């Protein structure tokens, strides 16, 4: 009996396949598509099950395309490029205004997207396309209009507008704070008390990762050799914060990204303002010189800078 599959492939997982094939890294591909790594893995498995063939060879520290994967990529990559180009043409032909924005995943999920509903209500005729990746995008070689980035003044191009600075602070959940107050969890009055708690650490190997680390913070607060009860390592900032919100440990949070949670009391700073650490890093808005004059881009820039001003106020930044 012939068991060859004849049903057409689902297009959705092809996007995930192309991203992983291009980056040869499931985590980075997930960032590119603003998805979780587990979601990417599920889509790839679904595609492999549908094809009846393995598309990637997964090693301990590397990912490689199989011969079947190489064959599929030859047709999928140009197909997606043509489809994306057609979508842009259709939108332009129908008079849709589109702002193409690039930023990094944690910033998109924790600062930008939660606030965007207000802009969309005020400007229903403007479509916002958000792509998230940790790497800097070259505006000259892409259709990106705006970039929201993290770095030092020396790392951003001329004309970049500073949104707000980077400040770190230890945070715990409202529930854990209540347990500590009632004596049901170890005290957390001084940095030395962290030895009795779980610390969530961002597993970041970029230059900025040193500043974001607990070791840096502990060194500044007189505890360079402190060992916590347990370390909990995470790939992304939002994972750290989620772990803290669910009472799993103490996170070293970026104040700008958790300002709303601090204001609502969902997160608590056990050391108050004394636990905050400033940095020479900041968040920036970078606009393409060609896109900036477009009305929809100018409106979105104005809105972003207005929300940035509110964040600065919430952080107590002058």
Backbone as CSV, one residue per row, in Angstrom:
resi,resn,N_x,N_y,N_z,CA_x,CA_y,CA_z,C_x,C_y,C_z
1,UNK,0.854,-1.193,0.000,0.000,0.000,0.000,0.885,1.236,0.000
2,UNK,0.556,2.217,-0.837,1.326,3.459,-0.916,0.981,4.359,0.262
3,UNK,1.985,4.682,1.105,1.751,5.508,2.292,2.314,6.916,2.130
4,UNK,2.681,7.274,0.886,3.231,8.609,0.665,2.200,9.672,1.016
5,UNK,2.629,10.690,1.801,1.718,11.747,2.215,1.439,12.677,1.038
6,UNK,0.159,13.011,0.840,-0.218,13.897,-0.267,-0.879,15.183,0.229
7,UNK,-1.230,15.249,1.525,-1.882,16.437,2.055,-0.913,17.621,2.031
8,UNK,-1.421,18.812,1.665,-0.583,20.018,1.613,-0.079,20.363,3.010
9,UNK,1.134,20.948,3.067,1.726,21.328,4.346,1.045,22.567,4.912
10,UNK,0.978,22.622,6.253,0.525,23.817,6.949,1.604,24.892,6.806
11,UNK,1.229,26.093,6.375,2.224,27.138,6.104,2.864,27.663,7.382
12,UNK,2.105,27.693,8.489,2.617,28.282,9.725,3.986,27.769,10.161
13,UNK,4.170,26.453,10.301,5.472,25.941,10.745,6.610,26.215,9.769
14,UNK,6.304,26.516,8.516,7.375,26.812,7.562,8.141,28.068,7.959
15,UNK,7.435,29.040,8.556,8.101,30.256,9.020,9.084,29.922,10.136
16,UNK,8.667,29.056,11.053,9.557,28.637,12.135,10.744,27.861,11.577
17,UNK,10.475,26.975,10.611,11.559,26.198,9.991,12.592,27.126,9.347
18,UNK,12.130,28.112,8.577,13.057,29.010,7.892,13.909,29.784,8.890
19,UNK,13.308,30.223,10.002,14.050,30.987,11.009,15.132,30.131,11.662
20,UNK,14.803,28.887,12.032,15.789,28.004,12.647,16.876,27.641,11.643
21,UNK,16.485,27.377,10.385,17.464,27.024,9.353,18.420,28.181,9.089
22,UNK,17.905,29.400,9.143,18.742,30.578,8.885,19.684,30.860,10.038
23,UNK,19.209,30.649,11.264,20.007,30.994,12.449,20.747,29.792,13.041
24,UNK,20.266,28.569,12.713,20.825,27.334,13.289,20.878,27.411,14.804
25,UNK,19.803,27.976,15.370,19.724,28.143,16.825,18.250,28.331,17.172
26,UNK,17.678,27.421,17.960,16.253,27.497,18.274,15.934,28.728,19.119
27,UNK,16.802,29.078,20.068,16.534,30.220,20.938,16.531,31.522,20.155
28,UNK,17.542,31.698,19.286,17.631,32.937,18.514,16.491,33.029,17.511
29,UNK,16.117,31.897,16.918,14.980,31.896,15.994,13.700,32.294,16.713
30,UNK,13.535,31.819,17.948,12.356,32.186,18.734,12.316,33.691,18.974
31,UNK,13.480,34.289,19.261,13.553,35.739,19.457,13.154,36.465,18.174
32,UNK,13.651,35.983,17.034,13.347,36.629,15.756,11.844,36.676,15.498
33,UNK,11.134,35.619,15.904,9.705,35.513,15.615,8.829,35.928,16.792
34,UNK,9.460,36.410,17.892,8.717,36.817,19.096,7.876,35.664,19.642
35,UNK,8.462,34.465,19.612,7.805,33.283,20.154,8.683,32.686,21.240
36,UNK,8.129,31.756,22.013,8.945,31.033,22.980,9.703,29.919,22.257
37,UNK,10.786,29.479,22.865,11.573,28.413,22.256,10.754,27.123,22.177
38,UNK,9.905,26.869,23.172,9.086,25.656,23.136,8.071,25.710,22.000
39,UNK,7.552,26.904,21.709,6.598,27.035,20.596,7.280,26.736,19.264
40,UNK,8.508,27.235,19.106,9.270,26.951,17.893,9.503,25.445,17.764
41,UNK,9.905,24.826,18.868,10.178,23.383,18.840,8.935,22.589,18.458
42,UNK,7.782,23.007,18.980,6.539,22.292,18.652,6.204,22.433,17.170
43,UNK,6.418,23.626,16.606,6.119,23.822,15.190,7.052,22.997,14.305
44,UNK,8.335,22.931,14.686,9.285,22.128,13.907,8.906,20.653,13.980
45,UNK,8.552,20.178,15.181,8.159,18.773,15.322,6.908,18.479,14.493
46,UNK,5.952,19.414,14.506,4.741,19.238,13.706,5.071,19.122,12.227
47,UNK,5.999,19.953,11.765,6.393,19.923,10.360,7.105,18.615,10.031
48,UNK,8.011,18.187,10.917,8.733,16.926,10.684,7.776,15.738,10.685
49,UNK,6.782,15.772,11.587,5.792,14.697,11.613,4.980,14.685,10.322
50,UNK,4.649,15.888,9.835,3.861,15.998,8.616,4.635,15.475,7.410
51,UNK,5.935,15.757,7.384,6.780,15.315,6.268,7.202,13.855,6.388
52,UNK,7.268,13.395,7.640,7.794,12.057,7.860,9.305,12.018,7.720
53,UNK,9.965,13.153,7.996,11.427,13.234,7.854,11.979,14.236,8.857
54,UNK,13.196,13.957,9.331,13.882,14.901,10.226,14.494,16.019,9.402
55,UNK,14.311,17.262,9.860,14.840,18.420,9.141,16.125,18.956,9.767
56,UNK,16.329,18.653,11.045,17.512,19.135,11.752,18.186,17.997,12.495
57,UNK,19.500,18.083,12.545,20.289,17.196,13.384,20.636,17.995,14.630
58,UNK,20.133,17.572,15.785,20.281,18.330,17.025,21.381,17.729,17.877
59,UNK,22.479,18.464,17.996,23.565,18.041,18.872,23.431,18.708,20.229
60,UNK,24.372,18.418,21.107,24.333,19.023,22.447,24.478,20.530,22.369
61,UNK,25.363,21.004,21.475,25.619,22.445,21.419,25.436,23.032,20.033
62,UNK,24.869,22.270,19.118,24.730,22.810,17.772,23.524,22.193,17.072
63,UNK,23.062,22.889,16.057,21.954,22.429,15.226,22.404,22.490,13.774
64,UNK,22.143,21.430,13.018,22.508,21.397,11.608,21.321,20.917,10.785
65,UNK,21.241,21.398,9.551,20.213,20.928,8.630,20.565,19.529,8.126
66,UNK,19.556,18.681,8.035,19.738,17.385,7.391,19.633,17.589,5.878
67,UNK,19.986,16.590,5.077,19.792,16.724,3.618,18.352,17.069,3.247
68,UNK,17.376,16.481,3.954,15.977,16.825,3.687,15.699,18.274,4.050
69,UNK,16.313,18.739,5.138,16.136,20.127,5.539,16.706,21.095,4.518
70,UNK,17.866,20.778,3.991,18.486,21.612,2.961,17.593,21.684,1.731
71,UNK,17.034,20.541,1.335,16.154,20.497,0.168,14.917,21.378,0.373
72,UNK,14.315,21.287,1.557,13.115,22.077,1.834,13.438,23.571,1.901
73,UNK,14.588,23.922,2.487,14.951,25.329,2.627,15.093,26.010,1.270
74,UNK,15.583,25.278,0.273,15.784,25.866,-1.066,14.486,26.420,-1.648
75,UNK,13.370,25.816,-1.292,12.100,26.314,-1.816,11.388,27.227,-0.829
76,UNK,11.546,26.960,0.472,10.810,27.731,1.477,11.318,29.161,1.589
77,UNK,12.656,29.362,1.607,13.201,30.707,1.799,12.724,31.692,0.738
78,UNK,12.875,31.382,-0.561,12.369,32.334,-1.572,10.850,32.462,-1.549
79,UNK,10.145,31.388,-1.180,8.682,31.445,-1.097,8.248,32.475,-0.060
80,UNK,8.846,32.438,1.131,8.479,33.378,2.186,8.859,34.803,1.816
81,UNK,10.008,34.975,1.151,10.407,36.308,0.718,9.398,36.889,-0.266
82,UNK,8.956,36.075,-1.212,7.973,36.544,-2.184,6.636,36.844,-1.515
83,UNK,6.248,35.995,-0.570,4.984,36.204,0.123,5.010,37.499,0.931
84,UNK,6.109,37.754,1.663,6.221,38.975,2.455,6.194,40.210,1.557
85,UNK,6.866,40.128,0.425,6.863,41.253,-0.512,5.458,41.505,-1.049
86,UNK,4.728,40.437,-1.320,3.355,40.576,-1.816,2.449,41.199,-0.767
87,UNK,2.635,40.787,0.491,1.826,41.353,1.574,2.065,42.856,1.684
88,UNK,3.333,43.275,1.612,3.629,44.705,1.674,2.977,45.454,0.514
89,UNK,3.029,44.870,-0.681,2.429,45.523,-1.846,0.910,45.644,-1.706
90,UNK,0.288,44.586,-1.188,-1.173,44.608,-1.013,-1.570,45.679,-0.007
91,UNK,-0.836,45.748,1.115,-1.157,46.747,2.125,-0.992,48.164,1.582
92,UNK,0.096,48.374,0.846,0.321,49.698,0.281,-0.750,50.043,-0.753
93,UNK,-1.137,49.045,-1.560,-2.141,49.283,-2.588,-3.496,49.618,-1.973
94,UNK,-3.779,49.064,-0.803,-5.057,49.324,-0.136,-4.983,50.563,0.759
95,UNK,-3.863,51.266,0.700,-3.745,52.501,1.459,-3.476,52.319,2.934
96,UNK,-3.064,51.121,3.368,-2.757,50.898,4.766,-1.436,51.566,5.118
97,UNK,-1.410,52.195,6.272,-0.176,52.781,6.790,0.462,51.771,7.741
98,UNK,1.729,51.497,7.530,2.413,50.473,8.317,3.691,51.053,8.908
99,UNK,3.918,50.779,10.202,5.173,51.125,10.868,5.872,49.817,11.212
100,UNK,7.054,49.613,10.647,7.838,48.405,10.901,8.850,48.695,12.000
101,UNK,8.737,47.950,13.081,9.518,48.220,14.284,10.330,46.995,14.674
102,UNK,11.573,47.220,15.059,12.424,46.132,15.549,12.881,46.460,16.960
103,UNK,12.843,45.461,17.834,13.352,45.631,19.190,13.758,44.261,19.714
104,UNK,14.117,44.163,20.997,14.494,42.855,21.534,13.325,42.276,22.325
105,UNK,13.309,40.955,22.460,12.109,40.241,22.899,11.598,40.691,24.262
106,UNK,12.476,40.823,25.246,12.022,41.195,26.588,11.395,42.577,26.595
107,UNK,11.980,43.512,25.848,11.447,44.864,25.800,10.082,44.873,25.123
108,UNK,9.954,44.094,24.053,8.668,44.021,23.353,7.581,43.478,24.263
109,UNK,7.860,42.399,24.968,6.827,41.738,25.765,6.539,42.441,27.079
110,UNK,7.536,43.154,27.649,7.356,43.732,28.976,7.054,45.229,28.962
111,UNK,7.462,45.956,27.932,7.236,47.405,27.920,6.359,47.844,26.756
112,UNK,6.727,47.435,25.549,6.058,47.976,24.370,4.638,47.441,24.182
113,UNK,4.510,46.116,24.044,3.221,45.526,23.682,2.125,45.795,24.718
114,UNK,2.400,45.731,26.041,1.325,46.014,27.000,0.727,47.410,26.868
115,UNK,1.474,48.352,26.270,0.984,49.723,26.169,0.406,50.069,24.799
116,UNK,0.603,49.206,23.820,0.282,49.557,22.441,-1.211,49.654,22.142
117,UNK,-2.035,49.083,22.999,-3.468,49.125,22.736,-3.971,50.565,22.669
118,UNK,-3.418,51.448,23.508,-3.840,52.849,23.511,-3.525,53.509,22.168
119,UNK,-2.346,53.220,21.609,-1.997,53.792,20.310,-2.919,53.249,19.224
120,UNK,-3.193,51.969,19.268,-4.037,51.356,18.242,-5.458,51.881,18.290
121,UNK,-5.967,52.174,19.496,-7.304,52.770,19.607,-7.322,54.173,19.001
122,UNK,-6.249,54.948,19.252,-6.199,56.320,18.766,-5.930,56.389,17.263
123,UNK,-5.254,55.361,16.712,-4.872,55.378,15.296,-5.206,54.036,14.643
124,UNK,-6.492,53.738,14.466,-6.876,52.426,13.922,-6.465,52.218,12.476
125,UNK,-6.062,53.292,11.792,-5.666,53.169,10.385,-4.184,52.856,10.221
126,UNK,-3.441,52.728,11.342,-2.004,52.455,11.277,-1.733,51.041,11.775
127,UNK,-1.100,50.232,10.952,-0.696,48.880,11.348,0.717,48.926,11.919
128,UNK,0.937,48.199,13.002,2.265,48.113,13.623,2.792,46.698,13.445
129,UNK,3.966,46.596,12.868,4.605,45.283,12.674,5.845,45.228,13.563
130,UNK,5.803,44.372,14.578,6.895,44.260,15.547,7.692,42.997,15.265
131,UNK,8.983,43.150,15.051,9.888,41.999,14.955,10.876,42.114,16.104
132,UNK,11.148,40.994,16.752,12.008,41.002,17.936,13.243,40.145,17.707
133,UNK,14.399,40.722,17.946,15.667,40.000,17.828,16.706,40.713,18.664
134,UNK,17.668,39.965,19.185,18.720,40.568,19.999,19.796,41.246,19.161
135,UNK,19.848,40.934,17.868,20.912,41.525,17.057,20.459,42.863,16.475
136,UNK,21.403,43.785,16.300,21.104,45.079,15.714,20.802,44.919,14.233
137,UNK,19.707,45.504,13.781,19.297,45.411,12.389,19.867,46.583,11.611
138,UNK,20.367,46.310,10.411,20.875,47.360,9.539,19.703,47.952,8.767
139,UNK,19.351,49.195,9.077,18.198,49.814,8.428,18.388,49.968,6.923
140,UNK,19.622,50.090,6.493,19.885,50.261,5.062,19.612,48.999,4.272
141,UNK,19.547,47.852,4.972,19.349,46.585,4.284,18.046,45.898,4.688
142,UNK,17.095,46.668,5.201,15.826,46.091,5.629,14.718,47.113,5.441
143,UNK,13.474,46.678,5.717,12.345,47.595,5.620,11.933,48.117,6.991
144,UNK,12.848,48.092,7.953,12.576,48.563,9.305,12.540,50.086,9.341
145,UNK,11.493,50.631,9.986,11.353,52.083,10.131,11.960,52.583,11.446
146,UNK,11.750,51.809,12.510,12.199,52.220,13.843,12.880,51.061,14.551
147,UNK,13.842,51.396,15.382,14.496,50.403,16.231,14.472,50.919,17.667
148,UNK,14.046,50.072,18.597,14.126,50.382,20.019,15.218,49.483,20.581
149,UNK,16.294,50.078,21.058,17.488,49.320,21.417,17.991,49.653,22.816
150,UNK,18.899,48.818,23.265,19.509,48.909,24.593,21.014,48.997,24.406
151,UNK,21.650,49.997,25.011,23.096,50.107,24.869,23.626,51.378,25.496
152,UNK,24.898,51.605,25.299,25.550,52.818,25.797,25.464,53.900,24.730
153,UNK,25.714,55.158,25.095,25.705,56.225,24.082,26.683,55.962,22.942
154,UNK,27.771,55.255,23.234,28.770,54.972,22.209,28.308,53.887,21.230
155,UNK,27.311,53.112,21.616,26.875,51.985,20.797,25.734,52.324,19.843
156,UNK,25.120,53.485,20.006,23.972,53.832,19.163,24.387,54.885,18.141
157,UNK,23.721,54.926,16.985,24.099,55.871,15.931,23.700,57.304,16.268
158,UNK,24.271,58.235,15.552,23.917,59.639,15.708,22.428,59.818,15.423
159,UNK,21.783,60.662,16.198,20.362,60.893,16.011,19.478,60.016,16.872
160,UNK,20.056,59.028,17.553,19.262,58.181,18.443,18.729,59.019,19.602
161,UNK,17.482,58.785,19.984,16.868,59.535,21.067,16.782,58.667,22.321
162,UNK,17.334,59.178,23.417,17.334,58.440,24.677,15.924,58.406,25.258
163,UNK,15.456,57.209,25.603,14.124,57.055,26.174,14.179,57.100,27.700
164,UNK,14.994,56.241,28.280,15.193,56.233,29.734,16.404,55.375,30.046
165,UNK,16.917,55.535,31.256,18.116,54.818,31.649,17.817,53.424,32.173
166,UNK,18.900,52.729,32.493,18.805,51.374,33.036,19.102,51.418,34.523
167,UNK,18.169,50.925,35.309,18.320,50.829,36.761,17.911,49.427,37.168
168,UNK,18.693,48.784,37.998,18.376,47.438,38.483,17.979,47.486,39.949
169,UNK,17.108,46.575,40.337,16.702,46.479,41.736,16.241,45.058,42.049
170,UNK,16.544,44.514,43.224,16.000,43.211,43.611,14.489,43.329,43.818
171,UNK,13.745,42.323,43.362,12.289,42.316,43.541,11.820,40.927,43.951
172,UNK,10.726,40.919,44.715,10.065,39.675,45.107,8.563,39.840,44.900
173,UNK,7.844,38.762,44.938,6.393,38.818,44.756,5.723,39.370,46.000
174,UNK,4.502,39.856,45.800,3.685,40.318,46.925,3.491,39.180,47.945
175,UNK,3.266,37.961,47.401,3.045,36.826,48.289,4.253,36.496,49.145
176,UNK,5.441,36.508,48.529,6.653,36.221,49.302,6.901,37.317,50.334
177,UNK,6.626,38.548,49.983,6.795,39.652,50.938,5.892,39.445,52.155
178,UNK,4.657,38.980,51.906,3.738,38.716,53.010,4.239,37.561,53.875
179,UNK,4.769,36.517,53.239,5.310,35.388,54.004,6.472,35.835,54.887
180,UNK,7.333,36.692,54.347,8.459,37.202,55.133,7.944,38.023,56.307
181,UNK,6.934,38.859,56.058,6.381,39.704,57.120,5.797,38.857,58.246
182,UNK,5.163,37.730,57.888,4.551,36.866,58.904,5.552,35.890,59.523
183,UNK,6.785,35.923,59.083,7.789,35.014,59.622,7.731,33.628,59.041
184,UNK,7.034,33.464,57.912,6.903,32.147,57.282,7.985,31.902,56.241
185,UNK,8.798,32.889,55.957,9.921,32.773,55.025,11.100,33.526,55.627
186,UNK,12.334,33.176,55.242,13.503,33.842,55.815,13.453,35.357,55.643
187,UNK,14.007,36.056,56.607,14.029,37.519,56.585,14.780,38.020,55.354
188,UNK,14.462,39.256,54.940,15.125,39.858,53.788,15.243,41.364,54.045
189,UNK,16.055,41.685,55.075,16.237,43.087,55.453,17.541,43.669,54.925
190,UNK,18.560,42.822,54.771,19.873,43.283,54.311,20.350,42.383,53.168
191,UNK,21.310,42.851,52.357,21.834,41.998,51.285,22.335,40.648,51.769
192,UNK,22.889,40.581,52.988,23.397,39.310,53.513,22.279,38.277,53.654
193,UNK,21.033,38.738,53.846,19.906,37.818,53.998,19.594,37.056,52.718
194,UNK,20.119,37.505,51.586,19.876,36.814,50.318,20.442,35.393,50.323
195,UNK,21.347,35.113,51.243,21.933,33.767,51.330,20.872,32.712,51.627
196,UNK,19.749,33.119,52.179,18.698,32.167,52.531,17.625,32.059,51.449
197,UNK,17.835,32.724,50.310,16.808,32.767,49.272,17.337,32.241,47.939
198,UNK,16.419,31.948,47.030,16.760,31.585,45.653,16.923,32.869,44.843
199,UNK,18.004,32.955,44.053,18.229,34.108,43.199,18.065,33.689,41.742
200,UNK,17.240,34.414,41.005,17.085,34.139,39.581,18.102,34.963,38.816
201,UNK,18.849,34.324,37.947,19.944,34.972,37.225,19.709,34.910,35.720
202,UNK,19.925,36.035,35.038,19.811,36.049,33.579,21.094,35.477,32.986
203,UNK,20.948,34.423,32.203,22.095,33.736,31.607,22.504,34.490,30.341
204,UNK,23.168,35.636,30.524,23.455,36.575,29.440,24.964,36.692,29.265
205,UNK,25.450,36.402,28.055,26.888,36.427,27.802,27.332,37.664,27.017
206,UNK,26.418,38.631,26.824,26.802,39.869,26.157,27.576,40.758,27.126
207,UNK,28.265,41.797,26.617,29.009,42.698,27.510,28.144,43.286,28.615
208,UNK,26.875,43.580,28.304,25.990,44.162,29.314,25.612,43.147,30.384
209,UNK,25.830,41.851,30.096,25.445,40.813,31.036,26.150,40.922,32.370
210,UNK,27.383,41.434,32.377,28.108,41.581,33.632,27.386,42.554,34.553
211,UNK,26.921,43.662,33.997,26.196,44.637,34.805,24.871,44.066,35.299
212,UNK,24.228,43.212,34.481,22.925,42.663,34.836,23.011,41.517,35.841
213,UNK,24.211,41.107,36.200,24.387,39.918,37.033,24.252,40.234,38.525
214,UNK,23.852,39.203,39.251,23.807,39.323,40.704,25.203,39.545,41.296
215,UNK,26.232,38.972,40.681,27.589,39.142,41.204,27.979,40.617,41.240
216,UNK,27.606,41.349,40.193,27.884,42.788,40.156,27.139,43.496,41.286
217,UNK,25.869,43.191,41.438,25.057,43.841,42.469,25.574,43.494,43.858
218,UNK,25.856,42.214,44.092,26.344,41.785,45.413,27.682,42.432,45.750
219,UNK,28.532,42.570,44.719,29.819,43.227,44.956,29.656,44.666,45.396
220,UNK,28.692,45.360,44.798,28.444,46.759,45.164,27.812,46.897,46.542
221,UNK,27.234,45.815,47.053,26.565,45.870,48.355,27.289,45.053,49.420
222,UNK,28.596,44.886,49.221,29.432,44.307,50.266,29.317,42.819,50.464
223,UNK,28.786,42.088,49.465,28.616,40.638,49.593,29.175,39.907,48.361
224,UNK,30.439,40.153,47.994,30.954,39.561,46.749,31.037,38.043,46.764
225,UNK,31.122,37.423,47.937,31.262,35.971,48.027,29.961,35.263,48.404
226,UNK,28.869,35.996,48.502,27.616,35.388,48.960,27.144,34.289,48.018
227,UNK,26.732,33.189,48.595,26.124,32.100,47.853,24.673,31.950,48.320
228,UNK,23.709,32.040,47.397,22.305,31.914,47.798,21.933,30.472,48.103
229,UNK,20.743,30.293,48.586,20.232,28.944,48.830,20.216,28.150,47.532
230,UNK,19.885,28.830,46.436,19.799,28.162,45.128,19.879,29.218,44.033
231,UNK,20.493,28.842,42.887,20.466,29.678,41.688,19.407,29.152,40.744
232,UNK,18.709,30.055,40.078,17.734,29.689,39.057,18.065,30.506,37.809
233,UNK,18.634,29.841,36.796,19.124,30.542,35.610,18.045,30.603,34.532
234,UNK,17.938,31.771,33.893,16.939,32.002,32.849,17.612,32.620,31.624
235,UNK,17.017,32.370,30.437,17.546,32.957,29.204,17.164,34.417,29.033
236,UNK,15.943,34.761,29.493,15.405,36.074,29.188,14.967,36.815,30.446
237,UNK,14.964,38.148,30.346,14.547,38.989,31.456,13.130,38.671,31.900
238,UNK,12.202,38.510,30.931,10.808,38.299,31.318,10.620,36.975,32.057
239,UNK,11.505,35.996,31.806,11.416,34.745,32.545,11.792,34.951,34.010
240,UNK,12.825,35.759,34.245,13.216,36.081,35.615,12.063,36.729,36.360
241,UNK,11.458,37.713,35.722,10.373,38.448,36.362,9.183,37.534,36.626
242,UNK,8.872,36.652,35.674,7.769,35.712,35.872,8.058,34.796,37.057
243,UNK,9.300,34.353,37.184,9.664,33.505,38.322,9.480,34.260,39.632
244,UNK,9.863,35.537,39.651,9.679,36.338,40.861,8.197,36.539,41.163
245,UNK,7.396,36.821,40.135,5.961,37.055,40.333,5.267,35.831,40.926
246,UNK,5.772,34.643,40.599,5.165,33.419,41.117,5.830,32.945,42.410
247,UNK,6.668,33.801,43.011,7.247,33.502,44.319,8.373,32.508,44.318
248,UNK,9.018,32.293,43.161,10.070,31.285,43.086,11.445,31.786,43.478
249,UNK,11.581,33.093,43.696,12.888,33.602,44.082,12.941,35.111,44.006
250,UNK,14.167,35.632,44.166,14.418,37.066,44.100,15.043,37.354,42.743
251,UNK,14.435,38.255,41.984,14.955,38.618,40.666,15.657,39.957,40.747
252,UNK,16.705,40.112,39.942,17.357,41.410,39.776,16.722,42.027,38.539
253,UNK,15.736,42.889,38.756,14.866,43.355,37.679,15.299,44.704,37.132
254,UNK,14.977,44.918,35.858,15.157,46.210,35.214,13.944,47.072,35.573
255,UNK,14.188,48.138,36.314,13.090,48.942,36.863,12.153,49.425,35.762
256,UNK,12.701,49.859,34.631,11.862,50.383,33.554,10.869,49.345,33.057
257,UNK,11.235,48.070,33.101,10.393,47.015,32.558,9.403,46.450,33.573
258,UNK,9.585,46.788,34.853,8.665,46.277,35.887,7.994,47.423,36.634
259,UNK,8.050,48.637,36.070,7.498,49.806,36.768,6.030,49.610,37.112
260,UNK,5.241,49.058,36.185,3.814,48.858,36.451,3.596,47.842,37.567
261,UNK,4.375,46.763,37.547,4.232,45.737,38.587,4.641,46.279,39.959
262,UNK,5.633,47.160,39.994,6.017,47.794,41.262,4.924,48.752,41.729
263,UNK,4.365,49.506,40.793,3.321,50.473,41.154,2.073,49.771,41.685
264,UNK,1.747,48.609,41.115,0.552,47.882,41.547,0.787,47.069,42.818
265,UNK,2.047,46.876,43.198,2.361,46.070,44.367,2.513,44.597,44.081
266,UNK,2.380,44.194,42.794,2.579,42.786,42.453,4.027,42.376,42.690
267,UNK,4.956,43.321,42.482,6.364,43.121,42.828,6.744,44.124,43.913
268,UNK,7.639,43.704,44.781,8.057,44.523,45.925,9.581,44.594,45.952
269,UNK,10.120,45.785,46.232,11.559,45.962,46.401,11.902,45.781,47.882
270,UNK,12.490,44.650,48.267,12.747,44.411,49.698,13.711,45.412,50.315
271,UNK,14.615,45.988,49.513,15.592,46.939,50.045,15.253,48.382,49.683
272,UNK,14.107,48.580,49.042,13.702,49.924,48.680,14.674,50.589,47.731
273,UNK,14.736,51.912,47.798,15.607,52.674,46.912,17.075,52.338,47.139
274,UNK,17.431,51.872,48.334,18.830,51.536,48.635,19.324,50.362,47.808
275,UNK,18.393,49.575,47.272,18.794,48.419,46.474,18.971,48.726,45.003
276,UNK,18.667,49.951,44.583,18.749,50.296,43.159,20.182,50.617,42.737
277,UNK,20.518,50.159,41.538,21.852,50.379,40.974,21.695,51.010,39.590
278,UNK,22.352,52.158,39.382,22.298,52.837,38.085,23.349,52.265,37.139
279,UNK,23.201,52.609,35.856,24.099,52.083,34.831,24.351,53.133,33.764
280,UNK,25.406,52.930,32.967,25.635,53.803,31.812,24.901,53.285,30.583
281,UNK,24.149,52.178,30.730,23.298,51.687,29.649,21.968,52.438,29.659
282,UNK,21.306,52.481,28.516,20.011,53.143,28.406,19.222,52.522,27.261
283,UNK,17.969,52.960,27.124,17.081,52.505,26.061,16.911,53.655,25.065
284,UNK,16.960,53.318,23.766,17.015,54.341,22.728,15.996,54.092,21.638
285,UNK,15.520,55.175,21.038,14.684,55.123,19.841,15.527,55.590,18.667
286,UNK,15.600,54.743,17.633,16.395,55.048,16.434,15.464,54.982,15.232
287,UNK,15.339,56.087,14.520,14.429,56.153,13.376,15.220,56.189,12.076
288,UNK,14.730,55.467,11.083,15.326,55.518,9.753,15.147,56.929,9.184
289,UNK,16.213,57.469,8.595,16.135,58.818,8.030,15.105,58.898,6.906
290,UNK,14.905,57.794,6.195,13.921,57.775,5.112,12.497,57.639,5.634
291,UNK,12.328,56.928,6.759,10.986,56.676,7.282,10.478,57.801,8.173
292,UNK,11.391,58.498,8.859,10.993,59.497,9.856,10.000,60.530,9.335
293,UNK,10.117,61.029,8.077,9.158,62.045,7.602,7.737,61.520,7.388
294,UNK,7.551,60.200,7.309,6.209,59.669,7.100,5.337,59.964,8.311
295,UNK,4.112,60.381,8.055,3.235,60.787,9.143,3.004,59.717,10.179
296,UNK,2.791,58.455,9.737,2.511,57.383,10.681,3.730,57.070,11.556
297,UNK,4.928,57.192,10.980,6.150,56.951,11.754,6.346,58.060,12.774
298,UNK,6.127,59.320,12.347,6.258,60.453,13.263,5.279,60.326,14.430
299,UNK,4.041,59.895,14.144,3.044,59.726,15.205,3.467,58.647,16.202
300,UNK,3.982,57.539,15.662,4.383,56.457,16.559,5.590,56.871,17.397
301,UNK,6.537,57.588,16.803,7.694,58.081,17.557,7.234,58.994,18.695
302,UNK,6.306,59.884,18.382,5.787,60.803,19.402,5.137,60.033,20.546
303,UNK,4.382,59.000,20.187,3.732,58.193,21.220,4.767,57.448,22.070
304,UNK,5.750,56.835,21.423,6.780,56.093,22.166,7.509,57.023,23.131
305,UNK,7.891,58.207,22.664,8.620,59.136,23.523,7.742,59.642,24.663
306,UNK,6.439,59.759,24.419,5.527,60.130,25.495,5.435,59.055,26.557
307,UNK,5.352,57.788,26.123,5.333,56.675,27.090,6.669,56.562,27.818
308,UNK,7.766,56.879,27.109,9.083,56.855,27.747,9.167,57.906,28.847
309,UNK,8.577,59.072,28.605,8.569,60.121,29.626,7.809,59.660,30.873
310,UNK,6.699,58.946,30.656,5.941,58.419,31.787,6.754,57.384,32.549
311,UNK,7.519,56.572,31.825,8.380,55.584,32.481,9.453,56.274,33.311
312,UNK,10.066,57.312,32.754,11.081,58.058,33.511,10.492,58.604,34.800
313,UNK,9.279,59.141,34.711,8.617,59.675,35.902,8.374,58.586,36.923
314,UNK,7.916,57.413,36.449,7.675,56.306,37.362,8.935,55.785,38.017
315,UNK,10.053,55.909,37.323,11.341,55.459,37.858,11.967,56.492,38.779
316,UNK,11.421,57.706,38.753,12.042,58.787,39.530,13.270,59.339,38.855
317,UNK,13.338,59.179,37.518,14.509,59.656,36.769,14.267,61.078,36.318
318,UNK,15.235,61.952,36.571,15.089,63.353,36.171,15.224,63.527,34.685
